[in-house]
Amino acid sequence: MSFLRLRDLRTSSAQEFLGPEVRIGRDPEFEFPIKGEGSQVVSGAHARLLFENGGWWLEDLGSRNGTYLDERRVVPGARLPVKVGSVIRLGESGPKIKIEAVSRERLEETVVEVPTSVRPSAPTLRLSDLGRAAAQGEGAQKTGPEYLRPGNLKLVVRELRTGQRFEVVGGRLRIGRGQECEIRPVGPTDTSVSRLHAEVVLKPEGRAVVRDARSRNGTYLNGEKLAGEKVLAVGDKILLGEGGPELLVEELMLPSVPAAAGQDQTLVPKRAAAPKEELPLPRGERGRRSFGGKGATVFFREMFDETQRRTAKRVRVLVWSFVAVLGMTTAGLYFWAERQVRQTAEALEARQREALRAQQAVVDSIRREAELEYERLRGELEAARAASASPAVIDSLRAALNEASNRTAALEAALRRAEAALREQLAAGDSLRRQAQAELERLRGELARAGRSDVSGALLDSLRRALQAAEERANNIEAQMRAIRGVNLAAVSQANQGAVGLITVVVGNQGYDGTGFVITRSGYMITNRHVVMPQGRTPDAIYVTMADRPYDRRFMHRAQIVSVGPEEGPDLAVLKLENYSGPVIAKVDWTGTRARQGEPAALIGFPAGVAVALDETKTVRTNMSGGIFSKVTASEIRFDGFTIPGSSGSPIFNASGEVVAVHRAGLREATGLSFAVPVKFVLPLLPPEAKAELGLN
């Protein structure tokens, strides 16, 4: 599933896409239109993100000011892979867009299954030399320190589809599939390219030209079909027939034009240009030009050396000035980010203490009520004994007293587990906070190295990105901790965890685990379709172990499939448990209107199945996670919090303790981002007797 979430860092607004292509530009018809502040540097069709070969790729659409991925410019015609956390900048000073979530594969069904192999994506071709070729200008031809024999040229080309590189020398260079050709970009059986398709020839005046060799499919230079000869330059593209291989000219070296007879014939590299005619010198001055009494060679050499010294001095001054400004800017950003993270950490610690005090107050209140009930019953028992009540009355009071005592013990155990769940959630946030602090300590060392003389631009760029990532991580931790504290986890757990069960599905000699929850006294349970039919296969048997029960066949309920949703969705199923008489979910939002974006939420289930669900006594225990509703639509609810994969079929509660959705999947690349089905979609799957029991018409 080609999922993508982009965030505009100017407005902090995020958009999500499921299609294979996302176009970016000022065109209002594009999927990600740019308008408002900074849009003046953005082209109408600026860039696009394309899902291909199992991954997302960024491509510049010939924009006026360029496209940058993590401060690296995207060369027109090339593609760069993107990942979570990458930042796209439109132009040198334009808007920035952050990649927040991507999916290179389908959504992962979070039931414990046999892992499947991952298909490697296609290799990425990096055209690192294309930008340098463009900077040399149209028609520029490369020269260098090499010496060529008269009548020869040196040509280096790269086939853009395969990346194959050809480096050849000669006066006539043939291109085709024949064995006699110096450049063979295809095999001898590929008939899309002629045996002798095109050729590059060195002309007597010192120019290199390319021409078609009467090929069947034609030859194109920079998109224009060749009808005769065209001058060849670095950066040109030679296309062998429409849809055929395309060759990029990376290097072109020409010999100097032959000197007149009797002169020095030493060859030196030279740019391809027509030689200028010189007027004949007077007989007395022939063989020497006078420049202030110096020969021409000495004069121009001294002038070149002086110019080079002045230029080098200016460059050194500019470089050191840039390094100083960049160092001061980086230091300022570092200390500002460190202060923000320290303040965030202090606020998180204070709120953790406040949440624990509030949770302890709830526990103490419930414990006091249970103790008062216990004391009342004991008083009645003593009064009955003093009044010589009948043995039946005394036995009844004694039984009620024992029941109250057992209920008090069970309640305290449930509250302790809920309190432990809250502590785990807060501990997870505190762990992330400590990781952020450790990252800042590492960055302090990087900054110390940045003050040395051997500082590099890459190191400073890495430091800047790391500081920004640390700040964003601290902000995300604070948002999730606020969401966890917004839900009374103890109350939700106390009212509902007994109705949550661990589902074990047997198919052949394999077992699969998932979660489900009971909604009626007669034992109707809701879960996912892919939990009860793993990989679309019909199960041989289904067993359910309810929370706080031993993981033993004697305490398991056999279950039968009542109904399942269609393959195209929703991913839901209804089970019927045999001989069930236990608790049920307290409240369910059958209207589908009680989940709101940004509000706190909670999930109860068995992440990773039985491997994590069992405690030291082999008793099944639930796990609870807190978070927020990151997105709510009529057909899907997204839950963002401290979760791990493997919770398929778990109920998701709102702040009022109502079940609003059924967890179904999560993204491998975006930890904590989960997808759920609104619980209202289970209504068409319920049998009439279940609806009657729930009071639903």
Secondary structure by P-SEA (a helix, b strand, c coil): cbbbbbbcccccbbbbbcccccccccccccccccccccccccccccccccccccbbbbbbccccbbbbcccccccccbbbbbcccbbbbcccccbbbbbcccccccccccccccbbbbbbccbbbbccaaaaaaaacccbbbbccccccccbbbbbbbcccccbbbbbcccccccccccccccccccccccccccccccccccccbbbbbbbccccccccccccccccbbbbcccbbbbcccccbbbbbcbbbbccccccccccccccccccccbbbbcccccccccccccccccaaaaaaaaaaaaaaaaaaaaaaaaaaaaaaaaaaaaaaaaaaaaaaaaaaaaaaaaaaaaaaaaaaaaaaaaaaaaaaaaaaaaaaaaaaaacccaaaaaaaaaaaaaaaaaaaaaaaaaaaaaaaaaaaaaaaaaaaaaaaaaaaaaaaaaaaaacccccaaaaaaaaaaaaaaaaaaaaaaaaaaaaaacaaaaaaaaccccbbbbbbbcccbbbbbbbbbccccbbbbbbccccccccccccbbbbbccccccccccbbbbbbccccccccccbbbbbbcccccccccccccccccccccccccccccccccccccccccbbbbbbbbbccccccccbbbbbccccccccbbbbbcccccccccccccccccccbbbbcccccccccccaaaaaaaccc
